Every structure is written in C-alpha cells, then in structure tokens.
Amino acid sequence: MTPDASGWRSSSGYAHVEHLTASDLAWEWLRRNEDYDRDYEAFSKPASDAAAMTDWIRQRWGVRFPCRSEGGTA
C-alpha cells in the first residue's frame, strides 16, 4: 500500500499541497509512513480484534476511523 516515492523531487507532484487543510496535510504524511502502513495492515486483517486495534491506532497515530451505522452496511 506504500506509494511509489521515486518522483518525490518533482514539484509538479506537490502543487496540490498549497490547498490542503491541516488534516489533509497530516494524512499526506501519515500515508507515507511505513510503521503506520504496517499497523493499518494488521488492523485490516479479518482475525484482528477491531476494537483493540482501533484503540491502538487512535492512541499511537491520533486518527479515528468513521463508524458504520448500526443497521447498515459499509
């Protein structure tokens, strides 16, 4: 899931950054972090304890995931 960073020096690839909100900019940083990527992969496994992993990710990375509605589907 880690993006290709081979063109990181190209300024045209980052023109959109000027218009990002603080949370958008934080996401741009976080999604490139290999430790976060590993944690998210563990969270995504069907056998994982979703409540425990959600709490772990919230504490370690300061992020929250949208909750599903009680009777609906995702």
PDB file of N, CA, C and O in Angstrom, chain B, residues numbered from 101:
ATOM      1  N   MET B 101       0.814  -1.192   0.000  1.00  0.00           N
ATOM      2  CA  MET B 101       0.000   0.000   0.000  1.00  0.00           C
ATOM      3  C   MET B 101       0.863   1.264   0.000  1.00  0.00           C
ATOM      4  O   MET B 101       0.372   2.366  -0.247  1.00  0.00           O
ATOM      5  N   THR B 102       2.128   1.091   0.275  1.00  0.00           N
ATOM      6  CA  THR B 102       3.027   2.237   0.284  1.00  0.00           C
ATOM      7  C   THR B 102       3.145   2.804  -1.131  1.00  0.00           C
ATOM      8  O   THR B 102       3.408   2.052  -2.069  1.00  0.00           O
ATOM      9  N   PRO B 103       2.956   4.102  -1.301  1.00  0.00           N
ATOM     10  CA  PRO B 103       3.011   4.698  -2.638  1.00  0.00           C
ATOM     11  C   PRO B 103       4.419   4.737  -3.203  1.00  0.00           C
ATOM     12  O   PRO B 103       5.402   4.677  -2.464  1.00  0.00           O
ATOM     13  N   ASP B 104       4.505   4.839  -4.526  1.00  0.00           N
ATOM     14  CA  ASP B 104       5.791   4.979  -5.200  1.00  0.00           C
ATOM     15  C   ASP B 104       6.324   6.386  -4.930  1.00  0.00           C
ATOM     16  O   ASP B 104       5.705   7.376  -5.319  1.00  0.00           O
ATOM     17  N   ALA B 105       7.457   6.465  -4.272  1.00  0.00           N
ATOM     18  CA  ALA B 105       8.028   7.764  -3.906  1.00  0.00           C
ATOM     19  C   ALA B 105       9.201   8.151  -4.799  1.00  0.00           C
ATOM     20  O   ALA B 105       9.957   9.063  -4.464  1.00  0.00           O
ATOM     21  N   SER B 106       9.361   7.470  -5.927  1.00  0.00           N
ATOM     22  CA  SER B 106      10.518   7.721  -6.777  1.00  0.00           C
ATOM     23  C   SER B 106      10.549   9.140  -7.354  1.00  0.00           C
ATOM     24  O   SER B 106      11.627   9.652  -7.655  1.00  0.00           O
ATOM     25  N   GLY B 107       9.395   9.780  -7.512  1.00  0.00           N
ATOM     26  CA  GLY B 107       9.359  11.125  -8.070  1.00  0.00           C
ATOM     27  C   GLY B 107       9.157  12.206  -7.031  1.00  0.00           C
ATOM     28  O   GLY B 107       8.599  13.262  -7.331  1.00  0.00           O
ATOM     29  N   TRP B 108       9.603  11.956  -5.815  1.00  0.00           N
ATOM     30  CA  TRP B 108       9.326  12.895  -4.726  1.00  0.00           C
ATOM     31  C   TRP B 108       9.944  14.270  -4.942  1.00  0.00           C
ATOM     32  O   TRP B 108       9.496  15.234  -4.323  1.00  0.00           O
ATOM     33  N   ARG B 109      10.933  14.394  -5.779  1.00  0.00           N
ATOM     34  CA  ARG B 109      11.568  15.699  -6.015  1.00  0.00           C
ATOM     35  C   ARG B 109      10.835  16.542  -7.045  1.00  0.00           C
ATOM     36  O   ARG B 109      11.163  17.715  -7.222  1.00  0.00           O
ATOM     37  N   SER B 110       9.868  15.981  -7.714  1.00  0.00           N
ATOM     38  CA  SER B 110       9.129  16.706  -8.748  1.00  0.00           C
ATOM     39  C   SER B 110       8.125  17.662  -8.100  1.00  0.00           C
ATOM     40  O   SER B 110       7.185  17.219  -7.440  1.00  0.00           O
ATOM     41  N   SER B 111       8.318  18.956  -8.283  1.00  0.00           N
ATOM     42  CA  SER B 111       7.414  19.940  -7.670  1.00  0.00           C
ATOM     43  C   SER B 111       6.009  19.855  -8.246  1.00  0.00           C
ATOM     44  O   SER B 111       5.046  20.206  -7.564  1.00  0.00           O
ATOM     45  N   SER B 112       5.868  19.395  -9.491  1.00  0.00           N
ATOM     46  CA  SER B 112       4.527  19.293 -10.077  1.00  0.00           C
ATOM     47  C   SER B 112       3.674  18.264  -9.339  1.00  0.00           C
ATOM     48  O   SER B 112       2.447  18.366  -9.333  1.00  0.00           O
ATOM     49  N   GLY B 113       4.303  17.289  -8.728  1.00  0.00           N
ATOM     50  CA  GLY B 113       3.572  16.288  -7.966  1.00  0.00           C
ATOM     51  C   GLY B 113       3.037  16.799  -6.649  1.00  0.00           C
ATOM     52  O   GLY B 113       2.244  16.119  -5.996  1.00  0.00           O
ATOM     53  N   TYR B 114       3.456  17.983  -6.247  1.00  0.00           N
ATOM     54  CA  TYR B 114       3.049  18.536  -4.958  1.00  0.00           C
ATOM     55  C   TYR B 114       2.344  19.885  -5.079  1.00  0.00           C
ATOM     56  O   TYR B 114       2.202  20.592  -4.081  1.00  0.00           O
ATOM     57  N   ALA B 115       1.909  20.249  -6.256  1.00  0.00           N
ATOM     58  CA  ALA B 115       1.216  21.528  -6.446  1.00  0.00           C
ATOM     59  C   ALA B 115      -0.061  21.602  -5.614  1.00  0.00           C
ATOM     60  O   ALA B 115      -0.457  22.680  -5.171  1.00  0.00           O
ATOM     61  N   HIS B 116      -0.700  20.465  -5.404  1.00  0.00           N
ATOM     62  CA  HIS B 116      -1.955  20.424  -4.655  1.00  0.00           C
ATOM     63  C   HIS B 116      -1.775  20.739  -3.169  1.00  0.00           C
ATOM     64  O   HIS B 116      -2.740  21.104  -2.499  1.00  0.00           O
ATOM     65  N   VAL B 117      -0.565  20.605  -2.651  1.00  0.00           N
ATOM     66  CA  VAL B 117      -0.309  20.792  -1.219  1.00  0.00           C
ATOM     67  C   VAL B 117      -0.675  22.200  -0.753  1.00  0.00           C
ATOM     68  O   VAL B 117      -1.080  22.392   0.393  1.00  0.00           O
ATOM     69  N   GLU B 118      -0.536  23.161  -1.622  1.00  0.00           N
ATOM     70  CA  GLU B 118      -0.846  24.551  -1.275  1.00  0.00           C
ATOM     71  C   GLU B 118      -2.294  24.730  -0.822  1.00  0.00           C
ATOM     72  O   GLU B 118      -2.601  25.661  -0.078  1.00  0.00           O
ATOM     73  N   HIS B 119      -3.172  23.854  -1.260  1.00  0.00           N
ATOM     74  CA  HIS B 119      -4.605  23.987  -0.968  1.00  0.00           C
ATOM     75  C   HIS B 119      -5.102  22.997   0.079  1.00  0.00           C
ATOM     76  O   HIS B 119      -6.311  22.894   0.289  1.00  0.00           O
ATOM     77  N   LEU B 120      -4.212  22.271   0.737  1.00  0.00           N
ATOM     78  CA  LEU B 120      -4.628  21.261   1.710  1.00  0.00           C
ATOM     79  C   LEU B 120      -4.960  21.884   3.060  1.00  0.00           C
ATOM     80  O   LEU B 120      -4.372  22.888   3.461  1.00  0.00           O
ATOM     81  N   THR B 121      -5.914  21.268   3.750  1.00  0.00           N
ATOM     82  CA  THR B 121      -6.198  21.636   5.133  1.00  0.00           C
ATOM     83  C   THR B 121      -5.141  20.966   6.014  1.00  0.00           C
ATOM     84  O   THR B 121      -4.356  20.149   5.533  1.00  0.00           O
ATOM     85  N   ALA B 122      -5.123  21.306   7.281  1.00  0.00           N
ATOM     86  CA  ALA B 122      -4.152  20.705   8.200  1.00  0.00           C
ATOM     87  C   ALA B 122      -4.337  19.187   8.267  1.00  0.00           C
ATOM     88  O   ALA B 122      -3.350  18.452   8.254  1.00  0.00           O
ATOM     89  N   SER B 123      -5.572  18.709   8.337  1.00  0.00           N
ATOM     90  CA  SER B 123      -5.796  17.267   8.408  1.00  0.00           C
ATOM     91  C   SER B 123      -5.437  16.586   7.088  1.00  0.00           C
ATOM     92  O   SER B 123      -4.953  15.454   7.097  1.00  0.00           O
ATOM     93  N   ASP B 124      -5.662  17.248   5.963  1.00  0.00           N
ATOM     94  CA  ASP B 124      -5.254  16.683   4.670  1.00  0.00           C
ATOM     95  C   ASP B 124      -3.735  16.541   4.607  1.00  0.00           C
ATOM     96  O   ASP B 124      -3.224  15.525   4.136  1.00  0.00           O
ATOM     97  N   LEU B 125      -3.024  17.541   5.073  1.00  0.00           N
ATOM     98  CA  LEU B 125      -1.567  17.507   5.068  1.00  0.00           C
ATOM     99  C   LEU B 125      -1.054  16.408   6.008  1.00  0.00           C
ATOM    100  O   LEU B 125      -0.097  15.705   5.685  1.00  0.00           O
ATOM    101  N   ALA B 126      -1.696  16.268   7.165  1.00  0.00           N
ATOM    102  CA  ALA B 126      -1.320  15.203   8.088  1.00  0.00           C
ATOM    103  C   ALA B 126      -1.510  13.837   7.434  1.00  0.00           C
ATOM    104  O   ALA B 126      -0.671  12.951   7.599  1.00  0.00           O
ATOM    105  N   TRP B 127      -2.602  13.659   6.694  1.00  0.00           N
ATOM    106  CA  TRP B 127      -2.852  12.395   6.009  1.00  0.00           C
ATOM    107  C   TRP B 127      -1.784  12.139   4.943  1.00  0.00           C
ATOM    108  O   TRP B 127      -1.329  11.006   4.789  1.00  0.00           O
ATOM    109  N   GLU B 128      -1.385  13.166   4.214  1.00  0.00           N
ATOM    110  CA  GLU B 128      -0.344  13.004   3.198  1.00  0.00           C
ATOM    111  C   GLU B 128       0.946  12.492   3.832  1.00  0.00           C
ATOM    112  O   GLU B 128       1.645  11.672   3.237  1.00  0.00           O
ATOM    113  N   TRP B 129       1.264  12.962   5.019  1.00  0.00           N
ATOM    114  CA  TRP B 129       2.449  12.495   5.721  1.00  0.00           C
ATOM    115  C   TRP B 129       2.238  11.077   6.231  1.00  0.00           C
ATOM    116  O   TRP B 129       3.088  10.210   6.031  1.00  0.00           O
ATOM    117  N   LEU B 130       1.115  10.840   6.883  1.00  0.00           N
ATOM    118  CA  LEU B 130       0.863   9.568   7.533  1.00  0.00           C
ATOM    119  C   LEU B 130       0.804   8.411   6.545  1.00  0.00           C
ATOM    120  O   LEU B 130       1.331   7.334   6.823  1.00  0.00           O
ATOM    121  N   ARG B 131       0.177   8.617   5.408  1.00  0.00           N
ATOM    122  CA  ARG B 131       0.022   7.513   4.460  1.00  0.00           C
ATOM    123  C   ARG B 131       1.354   7.075   3.849  1.00  0.00           C
ATOM    124  O   ARG B 131       1.431   6.016   3.225  1.00  0.00           O
ATOM    125  N   ARG B 132       2.383   7.870   4.022  1.00  0.00           N
ATOM    126  CA  ARG B 132       3.713   7.508   3.521  1.00  0.00           C
ATOM    127  C   ARG B 132       4.588   6.879   4.607  1.00  0.00           C
ATOM    128  O   ARG B 132       5.734   6.514   4.343  1.00  0.00           O
ATOM    129  N   ASN B 133       4.067   6.752   5.802  1.00  0.00           N
ATOM    130  CA  ASN B 133       4.825   6.248   6.933  1.00  0.00           C
ATOM    131  C   ASN B 133       4.740   4.716   6.976  1.00  0.00           C
ATOM    132  O   ASN B 133       3.651   4.158   7.114  1.00  0.00           O
ATOM    133  N   GLU B 134       5.880   4.043   6.857  1.00  0.00           N
ATOM    134  CA  GLU B 134       5.892   2.580   6.800  1.00  0.00           C
ATOM    135  C   GLU B 134       5.377   1.936   8.085  1.00  0.00           C
ATOM    136  O   GLU B 134       4.723   0.895   8.025  1.00  0.00           O
ATOM    137  N   ASP B 135       5.654   2.527   9.237  1.00  0.00           N
ATOM    138  CA  ASP B 135       5.157   1.972  10.501  1.00  0.00           C
ATOM    139  C   ASP B 135       3.626   2.039  10.550  1.00  0.00           C
ATOM    140  O   ASP B 135       2.972   1.087  10.976  1.00  0.00           O
ATOM    141  N   TYR B 136       3.060   3.175  10.109  1.00  0.00           N
ATOM    142  CA  TYR B 136       1.610   3.293  10.062  1.00  0.00           C
ATOM    143  C   TYR B 136       1.036   2.276   9.084  1.00  0.00           C
ATOM    144  O   TYR B 136       0.012   1.656   9.369  1.00  0.00           O
ATOM    145  N   ASP B 137       1.675   2.102   7.950  1.00  0.00           N
ATOM    146  CA  ASP B 137       1.215   1.157   6.936  1.00  0.00           C
ATOM    147  C   ASP B 137       1.144  -0.255   7.517  1.00  0.00           C
ATOM    148  O   ASP B 137       0.178  -0.977   7.271  1.00  0.00           O
ATOM    149  N   ARG B 138       2.151  -0.650   8.279  1.00  0.00           N
ATOM    150  CA  ARG B 138       2.150  -1.977   8.911  1.00  0.00           C
ATOM    151  C   ARG B 138       1.028  -2.083   9.942  1.00  0.00           C
ATOM    152  O   ARG B 138       0.338  -3.101  10.002  1.00  0.00           O
ATOM    153  N   ASP B 139       0.844  -1.046  10.748  1.00  0.00           N
ATOM    154  CA  ASP B 139      -0.229  -1.067  11.739  1.00  0.00           C
ATOM    155  C   ASP B 139      -1.591  -1.169  11.064  1.00  0.00           C
ATOM    156  O   ASP B 139      -2.454  -1.923  11.514  1.00  0.00           O
ATOM    157  N   TYR B 140      -1.785  -0.422   9.998  1.00  0.00           N
ATOM    158  CA  TYR B 140      -3.070  -0.450   9.300  1.00  0.00           C
ATOM    159  C   TYR B 140      -3.314  -1.818   8.667  1.00  0.00           C
ATOM    160  O   TYR B 140      -4.445  -2.306   8.678  1.00  0.00           O
ATOM    161  N   GLU B 141      -2.274  -2.444   8.115  1.00  0.00           N
ATOM    162  CA  GLU B 141      -2.435  -3.783   7.542  1.00  0.00           C
ATOM    163  C   GLU B 141      -2.868  -4.772   8.621  1.00  0.00           C
ATOM    164  O   GLU B 141      -3.729  -5.617   8.378  1.00  0.00           O
ATOM    165  N   ALA B 142      -2.275  -4.671   9.814  1.00  0.00           N
ATOM    166  CA  ALA B 142      -2.669  -5.552  10.922  1.00  0.00           C
ATOM    167  C   ALA B 142      -4.128  -5.300  11.303  1.00  0.00           C
ATOM    168  O   ALA B 142      -4.874  -6.237  11.587  1.00  0.00           O
ATOM    169  N   PHE B 143      -4.524  -4.033  11.307  1.00  0.00           N
ATOM    170  CA  PHE B 143      -5.904  -3.658  11.631  1.00  0.00           C
ATOM    171  C   PHE B 143      -6.881  -4.229  10.607  1.00  0.00           C
ATOM    172  O   PHE B 143      -8.005  -4.588  10.957  1.00  0.00           O
ATOM    173  N   SER B 144      -6.463  -4.314   9.356  1.00  0.00           N
ATOM    174  CA  SER B 144      -7.333  -4.733   8.267  1.00  0.00           C
ATOM    175  C   SER B 144      -7.530  -6.240   8.179  1.00  0.00           C
ATOM    176  O   SER B 144      -8.421  -6.694   7.461  1.00  0.00           O
ATOM    177  N   LYS B 145      -6.738  -7.016   8.877  1.00  0.00           N
ATOM    178  CA  LYS B 145      -6.868  -8.474   8.824  1.00  0.00           C
ATOM    179  C   LYS B 145      -8.169  -8.902   9.492  1.00  0.00           C
ATOM    180  O   LYS B 145      -8.528  -8.387  10.550  1.00  0.00           O
ATOM    181  N   PRO B 146      -8.877  -9.849   8.869  1.00  0.00           N
ATOM    182  CA  PRO B 146     -10.173 -10.288   9.416  1.00  0.00           C
ATOM    183  C   PRO B 146     -10.085 -10.841  10.833  1.00  0.00           C
ATOM    184  O   PRO B 146     -11.031 -10.687  11.605  1.00  0.00           O
ATOM    185  N   ALA B 147      -8.984 -11.475  11.192  1.00  0.00           N
ATOM    186  CA  ALA B 147      -8.857 -12.088  12.511  1.00  0.00           C
ATOM    187  C   ALA B 147      -8.495 -11.090  13.605  1.00  0.00           C
ATOM    188  O   ALA B 147      -8.453 -11.459  14.779  1.00  0.00           O
ATOM    189  N   SER B 148      -8.232  -9.835  13.246  1.00  0.00           N
ATOM    190  CA  SER B 148      -7.808  -8.865  14.255  1.00  0.00           C
ATOM    191  C   SER B 148      -8.978  -8.453  15.146  1.00  0.00           C
ATOM    192  O   SER B 148     -10.134  -8.469  14.725  1.00  0.00           O
ATOM    193  N   ASP B 149      -8.658  -8.089  16.364  1.00  0.00           N
ATOM    194  CA  ASP B 149      -9.650  -7.566  17.303  1.00  0.00           C
ATOM    195  C   ASP B 149      -9.851  -6.099  16.939  1.00  0.00           C
ATOM    196  O   ASP B 149      -9.041  -5.247  17.306  1.00  0.00           O
ATOM    197  N   ALA B 150     -10.922  -5.808  16.221  1.00  0.00           N
ATOM    198  CA  ALA B 150     -11.142  -4.461  15.681  1.00  0.00           C
ATOM    199  C   ALA B 150     -11.160  -3.395  16.771  1.00  0.00           C
ATOM    200  O   ALA B 150     -10.596  -2.317  16.583  1.00  0.00           O
ATOM    201  N   ALA B 151     -11.790  -3.674  17.897  1.00  0.00           N
ATOM    202  CA  ALA B 151     -11.868  -2.674  18.970  1.00  0.00           C
ATOM    203  C   ALA B 151     -10.483  -2.372  19.528  1.00  0.00           C
ATOM    204  O   ALA B 151     -10.132  -1.210  19.736  1.00  0.00           O
ATOM    205  N   ALA B 152      -9.697  -3.416  19.769  1.00  0.00           N
ATOM    206  CA  ALA B 152      -8.349  -3.220  20.317  1.00  0.00           C
ATOM    207  C   ALA B 152      -7.455  -2.508  19.315  1.00  0.00           C
ATOM    208  O   ALA B 152      -6.711  -1.601  19.687  1.00  0.00           O
ATOM    209  N   MET B 153      -7.517  -2.907  18.049  1.00  0.00           N
ATOM    210  CA  MET B 153      -6.681  -2.265  17.035  1.00  0.00           C
ATOM    211  C   MET B 153      -7.098  -0.820  16.804  1.00  0.00           C
ATOM    212  O   MET B 153      -6.243   0.041  16.599  1.00  0.00           O
ATOM    213  N   THR B 154      -8.398  -0.539  16.834  1.00  0.00           N
ATOM    214  CA  THR B 154      -8.865   0.836  16.676  1.00  0.00           C
ATOM    215  C   THR B 154      -8.316   1.703  17.802  1.00  0.00           C
ATOM    216  O   THR B 154      -7.851   2.818  17.569  1.00  0.00           O
ATOM    217  N   ASP B 155      -8.375   1.181  19.025  1.00  0.00           N
ATOM    218  CA  ASP B 155      -7.846   1.929  20.164  1.00  0.00           C
ATOM    219  C   ASP B 155      -6.338   2.133  20.023  1.00  0.00           C
ATOM    220  O   ASP B 155      -5.828   3.223  20.283  1.00  0.00           O
ATOM    221  N   TRP B 156      -5.631   1.085  19.611  1.00  0.00           N
ATOM    222  CA  TRP B 156      -4.177   1.171  19.426  1.00  0.00           C
ATOM    223  C   TRP B 156      -3.825   2.236  18.389  1.00  0.00           C
ATOM    224  O   TRP B 156      -2.964   3.080  18.636  1.00  0.00           O
ATOM    225  N   ILE B 157      -4.481   2.201  17.237  1.00  0.00           N
ATOM    226  CA  ILE B 157      -4.190   3.164  16.171  1.00  0.00           C
ATOM    227  C   ILE B 157      -4.567   4.575  16.608  1.00  0.00           C
ATOM    228  O   ILE B 157      -3.849   5.529  16.306  1.00  0.00           O
ATOM    229  N   ARG B 158      -5.673   4.713  17.307  1.00  0.00           N
ATOM    230  CA  ARG B 158      -6.087   6.035  17.797  1.00  0.00           C
ATOM    231  C   ARG B 158      -5.029   6.611  18.739  1.00  0.00           C
ATOM    232  O   ARG B 158      -4.672   7.785  18.639  1.00  0.00           O
ATOM    233  N   GLN B 159      -4.532   5.779  19.652  1.00  0.00           N
ATOM    234  CA  GLN B 159      -3.539   6.264  20.610  1.00  0.00           C
ATOM    235  C   GLN B 159      -2.189   6.515  19.959  1.00  0.00           C
ATOM    236  O   GLN B 159      -1.554   7.537  20.222  1.00  0.00           O
ATOM    237  N   ARG B 160      -1.747   5.603  19.119  1.00  0.00           N
ATOM    238  CA  ARG B 160      -0.409   5.729  18.529  1.00  0.00           C
ATOM    239  C   ARG B 160      -0.340   6.803  17.455  1.00  0.00           C
ATOM    240  O   ARG B 160       0.640   7.544  17.381  1.00  0.00           O
ATOM    241  N   TRP B 161      -1.386   6.895  16.610  1.00  0.00           N
ATOM    242  CA  TRP B 161      -1.319   7.770  15.445  1.00  0.00           C
ATOM    243  C   TRP B 161      -2.251   8.972  15.534  1.00  0.00           C
ATOM    244  O   TRP B 161      -2.155   9.887  14.716  1.00  0.00           O
ATOM    245  N   GLY B 162      -3.142   8.983  16.504  1.00  0.00           N
ATOM    246  CA  GLY B 162      -4.035  10.134  16.660  1.00  0.00           C
ATOM    247  C   GLY B 162      -5.093  10.235  15.574  1.00  0.00           C
ATOM    248  O   GLY B 162      -5.536  11.332  15.236  1.00  0.00           O
ATOM    249  N   VAL B 163      -5.501   9.092  15.025  1.00  0.00           N
ATOM    250  CA  VAL B 163      -6.522   9.103  13.978  1.00  0.00           C
ATOM    251  C   VAL B 163      -7.735   8.301  14.421  1.00  0.00           C
ATOM    252  O   VAL B 163      -7.650   7.435  15.291  1.00  0.00           O
ATOM    253  N   ARG B 164      -8.862   8.612  13.801  1.00  0.00           N
ATOM    254  CA  ARG B 164     -10.104   7.879  14.035  1.00  0.00           C
ATOM    255  C   ARG B 164     -10.648   7.414  12.708  1.00  0.00           C
ATOM    256  O   ARG B 164     -10.456   8.068  11.683  1.00  0.00           O
ATOM    257  N   PHE B 165     -11.327   6.287  12.726  1.00  0.00           N
ATOM    258  CA  PHE B 165     -11.967   5.769  11.533  1.00  0.00           C
ATOM    259  C   PHE B 165     -13.467   5.984  11.652  1.00  0.00           C
ATOM    260  O   PHE B 165     -14.028   5.812  12.734  1.00  0.00           O
ATOM    261  N   PRO B 166     -14.124   6.356  10.561  1.00  0.00           N
ATOM    262  CA  PRO B 166     -15.576   6.520  10.614  1.00  0.00           C
ATOM    263  C   PRO B 166     -16.243   5.209  11.026  1.00  0.00           C
ATOM    264  O   PRO B 166     -15.824   4.129  10.611  1.00  0.00           O
ATOM    265  N   CYS B 167     -17.279   5.319  11.844  1.00  0.00           N
ATOM    266  CA  CYS B 167     -18.002   4.138  12.285  1.00  0.00           C
ATOM    267  C   CYS B 167     -19.103   3.793  11.297  1.00  0.00           C
ATOM    268  O   CYS B 167     -19.666   4.667  10.638  1.00  0.00           O
ATOM    269  N   ARG B 168     -19.393   2.524  11.207  1.00  0.00           N
ATOM    270  CA  ARG B 168     -20.514   2.077  10.384  1.00  0.00           C
ATOM    271  C   ARG B 168     -21.799   2.309  11.154  1.00  0.00           C
ATOM    272  O   ARG B 168     -21.809   2.262  12.384  1.00  0.00           O
ATOM    273  N   SER B 169     -22.874   2.557  10.441  1.00  0.00           N
ATOM    274  CA  SER B 169     -24.168   2.706  11.110  1.00  0.00           C
ATOM    275  C   SER B 169     -24.575   1.353  11.677  1.00  0.00           C
ATOM    276  O   SER B 169     -24.151   0.315  11.170  1.00  0.00           O
ATOM    277  N   GLU B 170     -25.381   1.357  12.709  1.00  0.00           N
ATOM    278  CA  GLU B 170     -25.756   0.139  13.397  1.00  0.00           C
ATOM    279  C   GLU B 170     -26.419  -0.899  12.494  1.00  0.00           C
ATOM    280  O   GLU B 170     -26.052  -2.073  12.543  1.00  0.00           O
ATOM    281  N   GLY B 171     -27.382  -0.495  11.675  1.00  0.00           N
ATOM    282  CA  GLY B 171     -28.118  -1.465  10.877  1.00  0.00           C
ATOM    283  C   GLY B 171     -27.691  -1.516   9.432  1.00  0.00           C
ATOM    284  O   GLY B 171     -28.162  -2.369   8.680  1.00  0.00           O
ATOM    285  N   GLY B 172     -26.813  -0.626   9.025  1.00  0.00           N
ATOM    286  CA  GLY B 172     -26.461  -0.521   7.610  1.00  0.00           C
ATOM    287  C   GLY B 172     -25.207  -1.275   7.250  1.00  0.00           C
ATOM    288  O   GLY B 172     -24.583  -1.944   8.074  1.00  0.00           O
ATOM    289  N   THR B 173     -24.866  -1.140   5.992  1.00  0.00           N
ATOM    290  CA  THR B 173     -23.641  -1.747   5.503  1.00  0.00           C
ATOM    291  C   THR B 173     -22.631  -0.647   5.230  1.00  0.00           C
ATOM    292  O   THR B 173     -22.985   0.526   5.119  1.00  0.00           O
ATOM    293  N   ALA B 174     -21.398  -1.034   5.125  1.00  0.00           N
ATOM    294  CA  ALA B 174     -20.336  -0.044   4.905  1.00  0.00           C
ATOM    295  C   ALA B 174     -20.328   0.482   3.513  1.00  0.00           C
ATOM    296  O   ALA B 174     -19.494   1.321   3.174  1.00  0.00           O
TER     297      ALA B 174
END
